[in-house]
Amino acid sequence: MRAFGRWLADWPIVVFVLGGVLALPFYKAADVRAKFIGDHPLPVDGTLTLLLVALAVSVFSVLRRSHVWADPARLTWDDTGDRDRPITRRLLGALAVRAAVVGYLFAAGGVVLGWPDLVLSVALVLAAGVFAYRRAARPAHPAELAAPFLLVAASIAPQWTAWLVVGVLAAAAIPGRGLLARRDELVRGWNAKVLRSVSAAFGDVLALLPAARPVRLRLTSTARLVLAGVAARRSALPSALLIALVVPLLHRLFPVVDPGWLTGVGGYLVLVPLAGGLSEVVRVAGLRRWVPASTRALKLTTTGVLTAVGLAWVALTVLFGLPVAPRVESLTALLAAWAAVRTATRPDIDYASAVAVDAGGLYVPVGLARQLVRGPDLLLFGLLVLNAYFHSS
């Protein structure tokens, strides 16, 4: 509690501004409704759809198992305690944070979009929470990733299918608990935790891009090298598919928001992890000397490959119901790929500069601020230009 009090004392302006923004739906519901829904009729079961999307993202994030880790030294020399207890404690903390976010979205959605069936909503939250707790406390299994997609699918199906999803999630959580985690998973989780800590300490967000997996491809050209880098990050494909499902639902809930913005932001989030190979080659001097191609050739080739991937992803969103014109689709995919390449090729932070800028009450070093906005700045500017051009023509 003391640490939380010190945190509030250090960040008063940030807490004040954030609290005011989060409270807007509760005391200015009509203004929020006019801003995001306009003259369109309220979506049927809008809050239930928002709840299902929030639960799907929450379950998906918990199943990434960032709570599963243990110090390898302790595992080797002092493995006499209970491994399960600290993991369970961290898991409960992660679930509590996500429950608070889901609860806020449900309350805000109820005020703005209307209240859904409360019994069904509580059943969905309990079933998703129990499933996430039971599955995230065991070794990973590929079939468990079906749960977030079932939750999203229930939002576009008749309401009775939501009860079916409740039953499926409850049944999937029944089997015996078994071991919480193997030693190799604990060590792998520890390595990921150290990487996150170092990345947060030095402001190096690119270190959090997905690690590569082995691929069978002879690297005889620049195009093959880029393709291998994208294929090696195939672990990001489930999240890409989930975003492709969520984006049309968000447009259905908030029809005033231009589909181009949703496509651009979603495509950027999908393509940045796939540009991890380019980031490693450009930033690591040893790898850069090994690649004979110029940096410009690497950037152009990666932009072309990511544009093709982005077009396929945007086609999925259109297939799932997002109304995007073909010209907007192609240009937005190119813009998202260009912004992803710009993000992946950020220069290292210059820690020699002691100058800081005020970012909403939070003082951020200039080098860190410049690195954080590199990529999103291009995406924002490009989306503004595309939106102005296509709305004026």
N, C-alpha and C positions, 0 to 999 in steps of 0.2 A: 504493500500500500504506500509506503514511503517513496519507493522508486517511482510509482505512478504519480505521486504528488510532485516529485521533482521534475518529472517529464512534463506535467501540466505547467509548472512554473517556467520551464525553459521554452515552451512552445505555445504561449497564450494566444498570439495572433492567429497561428495556424489552426488551433482548436476552435477559436471563435468563428473564423471564416468557414471552416469545414462544418461546424455545427449549424451555422446559419443556412448553408446550402442544403444540408441534409434535412432541415426542418421545413424547407419550402413546400413540399407536397401537403403538409398538414395544416398550414395556415394560409396558403395561397393555392388551394387545389384547383380553383377555376382558372387561374392564370397558367398553371402547369398544364392543365388539360387543353387550354387553348393553344399553348405553345407546341405541344407534341401531337395533339389529335385534331385540333382545329374544328372545322365544320363537319368532319367525318363522324358517322355514328360510332358510338362506343363499341369496341370489339366484343363479340360474344365470349364469355368466360375469359376476359382479358387478364384478370388477376390470377386465375388458375393457370393460364398459360405462362405468366411471368413467374409464378411459383414453381412450375415444372422446369422451366429453363434454369432458374436459380438452383434448384435441387440437382439438376443434371451437372451443372458446372461445379457445384460443391462436391458431389460424389466423385466426379472425375479428378478433381484436384486432390482429394484425400487419398485416392487410389494411387497417386504418384509416390506415396509413402515417404515423404520427407521427414517423418517422425521416426523412422526405423534406422537407428544408428547406435553405435557403441564404440568407445575408445579401444582400438586394437591392443594397446598396451594393457589395458585393464582386462580385456578378454584373455590375454596370454598369461599375465602374472597374478591377477586377482579376480578370477572368474568364480568366486564363491558366493556372490550375491544372487538376487533374483533378476534375471535379464528382463523378464516380462514387465515388471512393475514400472520402471521408468518409461518404457515404450508405451505402455497403456496410459500413463499419465500424460505424455506428450500427445498421444492420439486424442484423448478426451479434451485437451486444450484446443487442438486443431478443430475438433468437431464443435466446440463451444463458440469459437470465433465464426465459423461458417453458419452456425445456427443463428447467431446474432445478425449476420448480414441477410440471411434468408428471411428472418423475422421482420427486419426493417423493410425489405422489398415487398413483403406480403402486406404489411400495414400501409405503406405508401401506395401500393397498387390498389388496395381496398378503398382508400380515400379518393384516389383519382379515377380509377376504372370501375369501381363497384365491387362489393364483397361477394365472393363465391360461396359454395357449399362448405361450411366450416368443418363439418364432420369429415368430408373427403379430404380437405386440406390437412387436417391434423393427422389423418391416417397416412397420407403421402409423406408428410414430414417424419413421422415415426418410423415408417417402413424404410425410407431412404436412410435415416440416421442409423437404425439398427443394422441395415445391410452394410453401410460404410464402416461401422464399428467392427462388425464381425469379419468382413473381408480384408480391411486394411490392417488387421492384426494377424494376418496369416501370410504365408508366401504368395507372391503374385501368380495369377493365372490369367491367360488371355481372355477366357470367357467372361471374366468379371467386367470387362469394358463394355459389355452389352447393356449394363444397367443404365448408364447415362443416356444412351441412345433410346432405350425404352421409355425413359422419362420424357425425352423430347418428342418421341413419336406419339405419346399419349396426348400431347398438347394440340396435335392436328387431327386427332381421331375423335370419335364420339366420346361423350363423358364417361360412359360405362367402362371404356377401356382403361381409365385411370384406376378403377377398382381392380381390374385385372392386373395392372402393374403393381399395385399394392400387394396382391397375393403372390405374384412372382418374386418380388423383392423379399417378402417375409419368408417364403419357402427357401430362397437361396441363402438366407441367414441362419437357417435351422441346423445344418450339419455341424458335427463336432468341431470344437475349436482347434485342437491340435497345437503344434508348436507355433510360437509367434513369429520367429524369424530365424533363418540359418545364419551361421557365422559369416559366410561370404556376403550375405545381404547386409549384415550389420557393418562390416568393414566398408562395403561399397557406399552405404549410406553415410558413414563417417567421412569418407573422402569427399562426397558431395557436400556435406555440411561445412567442411573446412574450406572448400572452394567458394561456397556462398559467403562465408565469413570474410575471407580474404577479398572477395569481390566487393562486398559492402564496405570494407575498411578502405579500399583504394579507389572506390567508385568505378570499377571496371565491370560494367554490366555485360560486356561481350563475353566474359568468362563463363556466363551462365547459359550460353547457347548449348544445345544438345551435343553430347560427345558422339564421335563417329563410330559406326559399326563396320566390321569388315565387309567388303564387297569384292566380287570376282570380276574385275575389269582391268584390262591392260591399259596403262596410262601412256598411250603413244601420241597423244595430241592434247591441246588445251581444252578442246570440247570434251574429250573423254575424262580429263581431270575434273572439270566442272561437274560433269554428269556423275562421276564417282562421289564427289563431295556432297551432291544433293541426295543421291541414293543412300549414302552412309548415314544420313539423318532421317531415315524412314521412321524412326520412333516418333517423329512429329506428325505423322499422318493421321492418327486417331484424333488429335486435337484439331487438325485442319478439317476433318469431316464434321466434327462437332460444331465448329464455327460456321461451316457451310449450312448446317441445319438451323442454327440459332439466328443467323442474319435475316432470313425471310420472316421468321417469327417476330423479330424486333420491328421490322417494317410493318407487319400486320398490326402490332400493338400501337405503334407510333407512326401513322401514315404520313404525317407532315414532314418527318425526317426524310431527306432525299435519299433514294436508293444508292446513288453514287457515293455518298459519304459512308454508308454502311459497307459497301463493296470495297472501297478504298482502304478503310481502317481494317476491315476483316482480312483483306488480301495482304496487307502489310504484316499483320500478326502471323499469318500463315507462312509468308515467305522469309521472314527474318531468320527463323531457326534453320531453314534450308540453306541460308548463305553462310553457315558456320564454317564450311570448308574454305571459302574465300577469305574469311576473317583470319583463320589460322595461317594461311599461306602469306597473307600480306603483313601480318603482325609479328610472325616468328621469323627471325632473320635466317635461321638454318633452313627452314622449308622454302623461304623465298629464293635462296641461292640455288636450291635444287630444281626449281621450276624455271625453264629457259624462257618462257613467254614474258612479255612486258606486262606491267601492271595495267595499262590501258586495255590490252587484249584480254586479260583476265576479267576485268570489269565488264567489258562489252559482251564477252561470251557468257558470263554469269547472268547478266541482265537478259540476254536472249533466252537462256534456259529457264530462268525464273519467270519470264513473261509467258512462256508456254505453259508452265505449271500454273501460273495465275489465271490464264485463260481457261484451263481445265477446271480450276476451282470456281471461277465465276460462272462457268456453264453449269456446275452443280447447284449453285445458289439459284440460278434461273430455273433449273429443273425442279427445285423445291418450292418455287413460287415467287421469287423476287423479280419484279418488273424492271428490267434494265435493258436499254436499247443496245443494239450490237456495237454501235460506234462508241458509246460510253463504256461498254464492257471492255473493248480492246484497249482503249486509252487508259482506263483505270487500272487494268492489269499491268500495262507498261509502266505507269506511274508508281504502282506499288512495288514492282520489281526494281525500278530505279532507286526508290527510297530505301528498299532493303539493302541494296548494294552500297548505297551511301552510308547506311548505318554500319554495315559489316566492315567497312574500310575506314572507320574512325581512327584518327591518330591517337597515340598514347597521350594521356593527360600530362600537362606540364605542371608539375608540383612546385616549380620554382616561383611561380607567380603567387603573390600573397593577396591579390585583389579579389574581393568577393562582391557578389551582386545580391540584391534583396529580391527574393522570390516569394512574395506573399508572406512576409514576416520571417522567412527562413533565409539565412545568409549562406549562399552556395559559392564555392570557388569558381572563378571565371573559367578555368580549364575544364572543370567538371560540367558546368552549365553548357559550355560549347559542345562538349562531347555528347551530352544527353539529348540536345536538340538536333544533332546532325542526323538527318534521315527523316524524322517527323516534321522538320521545317519544310523540307521539299514536298512531303506528302500533303501537308496543310496548304501550302501555296498552290500546288498543282490542283488540288480538289477545289479550291476557291476559283481558280481560273476556269477549270472545266465546268463547274456549276454556273458561273457567270456566262460563259460562252453558249452552252446548250440551252439555257433559259432565255437568252436574248435572241437566239436564232429561231 
